Amino acid sequence: GQVPISFSLAADEIATASSPTSGPPEVYILAPRCSYLPLVARTSGALSRLSSFTTQLPGGLSFSAAPFLSTASTASLPSHSSSAGPISASSSPFVGLWFESIDAGGVPIKWQCPIGVLYDQIFPPPASGVLKITVHFQGFPSSLLGLLRLDDEDSVKRQFMNSLKEATWLLNGDLSSINDLSQRDVSELWSGVSTSDWSRYSPIAAKIRNAKLSSSSSLTSSSSAVTTTITSPSPGVPLVNRHVPVRVYLLDRGLGAPPVIDLVEMGKAVTMKEAVKSVAGEAVALQKRFIVHGVEVSPDTPVDWLSSIMNHPDNWLYIVAV
């Protein structure tokens, strides 16, 4: 699925030779739910369009051309933000990049959260609208916990792979299914995620998911866990104990709040309500609606089954409780 997004440049970063008080028009796109803001902002052309209004570079070059300029030609460029220094020769379209949610009152967005999960926090069904994002190239709020700095596209790749490894460890009990991937497999996996080409992603992801799960692995975590036992859902299908990685976002804690992470150790069909109760308490579990991929899901839905069909490319099941 896709969601509508508009990108606009932060007003205090607009600085063009022709009209310092005017800026570029908003950039509207349809973004894949399972992608990430830095990726769609780049591939849609939003970054190159908006960044050209931040600082007028010599010869009409855009910000994305900065890596090809010499240090001497960029060192004297004027700064148009009190918190920003001159653009360096090593700059890329991602350096210093960060996002704010206009809908949430200017809350800085943690770009490592999938776009669809961000959207569901702003527009839980049946609400709908355009996700309005302010783009910043300067003044990165480094004091904000959990807001990751971007250097280049590899920053997004590293974060995704780390999240995938966390989930795989919880699912399989080890990382052999990822460590055994060839460099070409890893490249194909990331290419599929970064371009939302799931025909490239799916064959590699299947290698990870279909690895033999360990039934005797020992997991240690500060997160709470639900421990139970179940019967096989299908005759002749052996059960393997595992943990289902779940990230629950509680809407009343605000858009910038970190997710509640729960390790649901599967034995019986633990439901959404039971999983949320284990980390947020019974009152929250009984009062909330549960949104997954923009769909309201019954609180009695088994988490194990839901994860098998609605997890994200990083193998986490993201739940927005509203």
C-alpha positions as CSV (number, residue, x, y, z in Angstrom):
1,G,0.0,0.0,0.0
2,Q,0.9,3.7,-0.3
3,V,0.2,6.8,1.6
4,P,0.1,10.5,0.5
5,I,3.0,12.7,1.7
6,S,3.8,16.4,1.2
7,F,7.4,17.6,1.7
8,S,8.0,21.3,2.4
9,L,11.2,23.2,3.2
10,A,11.6,24.7,6.7
11,A,10.8,28.4,6.5
12,D,13.9,29.5,8.3
13,E,16.1,27.7,5.9
14,I,14.8,29.3,2.7
15,A,17.5,31.4,1.1
16,T,17.7,32.0,-2.6
17,A,19.4,34.8,-4.5
18,S,16.2,35.8,-6.3
19,S,13.7,35.9,-3.4
20,P,14.9,35.2,0.1
21,T,11.3,35.2,1.5
22,S,9.8,32.7,-1.0
23,G,10.5,29.0,-1.2
24,P,9.7,26.0,-3.4
25,P,6.2,24.6,-3.7
26,E,5.4,21.5,-1.7
27,V,6.4,18.2,-3.2
28,Y,3.5,15.7,-3.2
29,I,4.1,11.9,-3.6
30,L,2.6,8.5,-2.9
31,A,5.0,6.7,-0.7
32,P,5.2,2.9,0.0
33,R,4.1,2.1,3.6
34,C,7.1,-0.2,4.1
35,S,9.7,2.4,3.0
36,Y,11.5,5.1,5.0
37,L,11.3,8.9,4.7
38,P,15.0,9.5,3.6
39,L,14.6,7.0,0.8
40,V,11.3,8.3,-0.7
41,A,12.5,11.9,-0.2
42,R,15.5,11.2,-2.4
43,T,14.0,8.9,-5.0
44,S,11.0,11.3,-5.5
45,G,13.3,14.2,-6.2
46,A,12.0,16.1,-3.2
47,L,15.5,16.5,-1.7
48,S,17.1,17.9,-4.8
49,R,14.2,20.3,-5.4
50,L,14.0,21.6,-1.9
51,S,17.7,21.8,-1.2
52,S,18.3,24.1,-4.1
53,F,16.4,26.8,-2.1
54,T,18.6,26.5,1.0
55,T,21.8,28.0,-0.3
56,Q,22.6,29.4,-3.7
57,L,25.7,27.5,-4.7
58,P,28.2,28.8,-7.4
59,G,27.1,28.3,-10.9
60,G,23.6,27.3,-10.0
61,L,24.6,23.9,-8.6
62,S,22.2,22.2,-6.3
63,F,23.0,20.9,-2.8
64,S,23.3,17.4,-4.2
65,A,26.3,18.5,-6.3
66,A,28.2,19.7,-3.3
67,P,30.4,16.5,-3.1
68,F,31.9,17.6,-6.4
69,L,32.9,21.1,-5.3
70,S,36.4,21.8,-3.9
71,T,36.8,22.7,-0.3
72,A,37.9,26.2,-1.3
73,S,34.8,26.9,-3.3
74,T,32.4,25.9,-0.5
75,A,34.3,27.2,2.6
76,S,33.2,30.8,1.9
77,L,29.5,30.1,1.3
78,P,27.2,32.0,3.6
79,S,25.3,30.3,6.3
80,H,21.6,31.0,6.5
81,S,20.9,29.4,9.9
82,S,22.5,30.3,13.2
83,S,23.0,26.6,13.9
84,A,24.4,25.6,10.6
85,G,28.0,25.8,9.3
86,P,29.2,26.0,5.7
87,I,28.5,23.2,3.3
88,S,31.5,21.0,3.1
89,A,33.0,19.2,0.2
90,S,32.0,15.8,1.7
91,S,28.3,16.7,2.0
92,S,25.7,14.5,0.5
93,P,21.9,15.1,0.2
94,F,21.5,13.2,3.5
95,V,24.0,15.1,5.6
96,G,22.2,17.1,8.3
97,L,18.8,15.9,7.0
98,W,16.0,15.6,9.4
99,F,12.2,15.8,9.4
100,E,9.4,17.3,11.4
101,S,5.7,16.3,11.4
102,I,3.5,19.4,10.8
103,D,0.4,17.4,11.8
104,A,1.9,16.6,15.2
105,G,2.8,20.2,15.9
106,G,6.4,20.2,14.7
107,V,7.6,17.0,16.4
108,P,10.9,15.7,15.0
109,I,10.3,12.4,13.3
110,K,12.4,9.3,13.9
111,W,13.0,8.3,10.3
112,Q,13.8,4.7,11.2
113,C,10.1,4.2,11.8
114,P,8.4,2.8,8.6
115,I,6.3,5.4,6.8
116,G,3.1,3.5,7.2
117,V,3.5,3.3,10.9
118,L,4.1,7.0,11.1
119,Y,0.9,7.6,9.0
120,D,-1.2,5.4,11.2
121,Q,-0.2,7.4,14.3
122,I,-1.3,10.6,12.6
123,F,-4.3,9.2,10.8
124,P,-5.6,6.1,12.5
125,P,-8.6,4.7,10.5
126,P,-11.1,5.8,9.6
127,A,-9.2,9.1,9.5
128,S,-7.2,10.0,6.4
129,G,-5.2,12.8,5.0
130,V,-1.8,13.9,3.6
131,L,1.1,13.3,5.9
132,K,2.7,16.8,6.0
133,I,6.5,16.7,6.5
134,T,8.9,19.7,7.0
135,V,12.4,19.0,5.6
136,H,15.4,20.4,7.4
137,F,19.0,20.4,6.1
138,Q,20.4,22.4,9.0
139,G,20.1,22.6,12.8
140,F,20.0,18.9,13.6
141,P,18.5,18.4,17.1
142,S,21.3,16.2,18.4
143,S,20.1,16.4,22.0
144,L,16.9,14.5,21.1
145,L,17.2,10.9,22.2
146,G,16.4,8.3,19.6
147,L,16.8,10.7,16.6
148,L,19.5,9.2,14.4
149,R,21.8,11.3,12.4
150,L,22.0,10.7,8.6
151,D,25.3,10.7,6.8
152,D,24.3,9.0,3.5
153,E,22.0,6.2,2.3
154,D,24.2,3.7,4.0
155,S,22.9,5.1,7.3
156,V,19.4,3.9,6.4
157,K,20.8,0.6,5.2
158,R,22.7,0.0,8.4
159,Q,19.7,0.8,10.6
160,F,17.5,-1.5,8.5
161,M,19.9,-4.4,8.7
162,N,20.4,-3.9,12.4
163,S,16.6,-4.0,12.9
164,L,16.4,-7.1,10.7
165,K,19.1,-8.8,12.7
166,E,17.4,-8.1,16.0
167,A,14.1,-9.6,14.7
168,T,15.9,-12.6,13.2
169,W,17.6,-13.3,16.4
170,L,14.3,-13.3,18.2
171,L,12.6,-15.4,15.6
172,N,15.4,-18.0,15.0
173,G,17.5,-17.9,18.1
174,D,20.6,-17.1,16.0
175,L,21.8,-15.1,13.0
176,S,23.1,-17.9,10.8
177,S,20.3,-17.2,8.2
178,I,21.7,-13.7,7.7
179,N,25.4,-14.5,8.1
180,D,25.1,-17.2,5.5
181,L,23.8,-14.7,2.9
182,S,26.2,-13.9,0.1
183,Q,27.2,-10.3,-0.6
184,R,25.1,-10.4,-3.7
185,D,22.1,-11.6,-1.6
186,V,22.5,-8.7,0.8
187,S,22.8,-6.3,-2.0
188,E,19.7,-7.7,-3.7
189,L,17.8,-7.6,-0.4
190,W,18.6,-3.9,0.2
191,S,17.9,-3.0,-3.4
192,G,14.5,-4.4,-3.0
193,V,13.8,-2.5,0.2
194,S,15.3,0.8,-1.0
195,T,13.3,0.8,-4.3
196,S,10.2,-1.0,-3.0
197,D,10.8,-3.8,-5.5
198,W,9.5,-6.7,-3.6
199,S,10.2,-9.2,-6.3
200,R,13.9,-8.6,-5.5
201,Y,13.4,-8.6,-1.8
202,S,11.1,-11.6,-1.3
203,P,13.4,-14.5,-2.5
204,I,16.2,-13.3,-0.1
205,A,13.8,-12.7,2.8
206,A,12.4,-16.2,2.3
207,K,15.9,-17.6,2.9
208,I,16.0,-15.8,6.3
209,R,12.4,-16.7,7.4
210,N,12.6,-20.3,6.3
211,A,15.8,-21.0,8.2
212,K,15.5,-23.9,10.7
213,L,14.5,-22.3,14.0
214,S,16.2,-23.2,17.2
215,S,13.9,-24.6,19.9
216,S,16.5,-24.5,22.7
217,S,18.0,-21.0,22.3
218,S,18.3,-18.7,25.3
219,L,17.3,-15.1,25.0
220,T,18.0,-12.3,27.4
221,S,16.1,-9.0,27.3
222,S,14.9,-6.3,29.6
223,S,11.6,-6.3,27.7
224,S,8.7,-8.3,29.1
225,A,7.8,-11.6,27.6
226,V,4.7,-13.7,27.4
227,T,5.5,-17.4,27.8
228,T,3.0,-20.1,26.8
229,T,2.5,-23.4,25.0
230,I,0.2,-24.3,22.2
231,T,-0.9,-27.1,19.9
232,S,0.0,-27.4,16.3
233,P,-2.3,-25.3,14.1
234,S,-2.1,-27.9,11.3
235,P,-1.9,-31.7,11.5
236,G,1.6,-33.0,10.9
237,V,3.2,-29.6,11.2
238,P,5.8,-29.6,14.0
239,L,5.8,-26.6,16.4
240,V,9.0,-24.7,17.1
241,N,9.2,-22.4,20.1
242,R,10.2,-18.9,19.1
243,H,9.8,-15.3,20.0
244,V,7.7,-12.9,17.8
245,P,9.2,-9.4,17.7
246,V,6.5,-6.8,18.3
247,R,6.8,-3.1,18.4
248,V,3.7,-1.3,19.9
249,Y,3.2,2.4,19.5
250,L,0.9,3.9,22.1
251,L,-0.7,7.0,20.4
252,D,-1.4,8.8,23.7
253,R,2.3,8.9,24.4
254,G,2.8,11.2,21.3
255,L,4.5,10.7,17.9
256,G,8.0,11.1,19.3
257,A,7.6,8.4,22.0
258,P,9.6,5.2,21.5
259,P,7.8,2.0,20.8
260,V,7.0,-0.5,23.6
261,I,9.0,-3.5,22.6
262,D,7.7,-6.9,23.5
263,L,9.1,-10.4,23.0
264,V,6.1,-12.7,22.7
265,E,7.4,-16.2,23.3
266,M,5.0,-18.3,21.3
267,G,3.5,-21.4,22.7
268,K,-0.3,-20.8,22.5
269,A,-2.0,-18.3,20.3
270,V,-1.2,-15.1,22.3
271,T,-3.6,-12.4,21.1
272,M,-3.0,-8.8,20.4
273,K,-4.8,-7.8,23.6
274,E,-2.7,-10.1,25.7
275,A,0.5,-8.9,24.1
276,V,-0.3,-5.3,24.7
277,K,-1.5,-6.0,28.2
278,S,1.9,-7.6,29.0
279,V,3.7,-4.3,28.3
280,A,1.2,-1.5,28.8
281,G,-1.2,-2.9,31.4
282,E,-4.8,-4.3,31.3
283,A,-6.5,-0.9,31.2
284,V,-4.6,0.1,28.0
285,A,-5.2,-3.2,26.4
286,L,-9.0,-3.1,27.0
287,Q,-9.4,0.5,25.9
288,K,-7.4,0.6,22.7
289,R,-8.0,-0.1,19.0
290,F,-5.1,-1.9,17.2
291,I,-4.0,-0.8,13.8
292,V,-1.6,-2.8,11.6
293,H,-0.8,-1.6,8.1
294,G,-3.7,0.8,8.2
295,V,-6.2,-1.9,9.1
296,E,-8.0,-2.2,12.4
297,V,-7.4,-5.6,13.7
298,S,-9.5,-7.5,16.3
299,P,-7.8,-7.6,19.7
300,D,-8.4,-11.4,19.7
301,T,-6.2,-11.9,16.7
302,P,-3.3,-14.3,17.4
303,V,0.0,-12.4,17.2
304,D,1.9,-15.3,15.8
305,W,-0.4,-15.6,12.8
306,L,-0.6,-11.9,12.3
307,S,3.2,-11.6,12.3
308,S,3.4,-14.3,9.6
309,I,1.3,-12.3,7.1
310,M,1.7,-8.6,8.2
311,N,5.2,-8.1,9.5
312,H,7.4,-5.5,7.9
313,P,10.5,-6.1,5.7
314,D,12.6,-6.0,8.9
315,N,10.5,-8.9,10.3
316,W,9.0,-6.8,13.1
317,L,5.3,-6.6,13.6
318,Y,4.4,-2.9,14.2
319,I,1.2,-2.2,16.1
320,V,-0.3,1.2,16.6
321,A,-2.6,1.3,19.7
322,V,-5.1,4.2,19.5
